[in-house]
Amino acid sequence: MMAEPGIVPNALVRQARLRQASPSATGQPMSRQELADSVNTLVAGSGGGARMDAAYIAKLERGEHRWPNQRYREALRAVLHAASDADLGFATPRRP
């Protein structure tokens, strides 16, 4: 699938996911849904509601979403062992 004009795929978040081992499939990388489930668990444990799913992870990887909310970013950094948002290719949107 080709990216829409102006949308740049986020290779960093995808690569970070693929470096993580799947919790359910030995020898396989973490799936999008497994990442979403792990993030949801962390967000829910910190008192927030989470509804992330594999489709949302796909949008992050395709660059359709560039700046998840703060709780999601924190949980994604924790699950993917990233030190910063930039390590996952997240960039704050420009404001006029």
N, C-alpha and C positions, 0 to 999 in steps of 0.2 A: 504494500500500500504506500502511495506517495504522500508526503506531507503537503498540507495546504500551503500556499504562498505565505511567507512571513512567519510560519511556524517551524521552529527548529527542534528536531527530536532531542530528547534529553538522554544522551548515551550514558552519562555518569550514574543516574539513578538505576538505569537498566543493568549496567555493569555491576553496580553494588549489589543488586538483587541476585544476579547470577553467581556472584562469589559466595553467597550464603548457601549452606546445605539445606536441602529440604528436610523438614522435620518428619515427613511421612514416607519419602521415597529415597531409600539408601542410594547414595552415589549420584543423586540428581540435584540440580540447583533448586532453590526456593522458587515456587510458582508465584504468580501474581496474587492468587487467592490466599496462599499461605502468608505472603507478606501482609496483605490486607487484614487477615485474621490476627496476626501478631500485633499489628498497629492498633486494631480495635481493642484487643485485650489490654494493652498498655494505656490507651486513652480512657477506657472504661474504669480501669484500676485507679486512675488519677481523678476520678469523679466526673469525667466527661462522658458524653454520649458519642458513640462513633458508628458510622455507617459506611465505612470504606469497603469497597469491593474490588474484584479483579478489574472491572471496567475502569474504575478510577485510577488504579495503578497503571493501566494501559494508557490512559490520557496523560498521566505524568510522564511516562516513557516516550510518548509521541510528542510531548512538548505543548499539548493543548492546555494543560494547567501548569503554570510556572511557579506559583507561590501558594502552596497549601497553607491552611490556617496553622497557627502557632502550635497547637497540640499535636496536629498531624506531623508537622516538621520535627518536633521533639521526639515523637515516637518513631518516625522513620529513621532519624539519626541513631537512636538507641538500637533498633532492630538491625540496621545496616552497618553499625559500628562506624559511623561517620562523625568526625569532629565538628563539622560546621555545615550550614545549609549549602554553602558553595561547593563543598565536597560532593554533594548530591545534585549539583547543577541547578539549584533553586536560586532564583533571582527575584527580588522585589519588583513589582510592576512600577513602571515610570508613572509619575504623577505630573499633571500639567502645572 
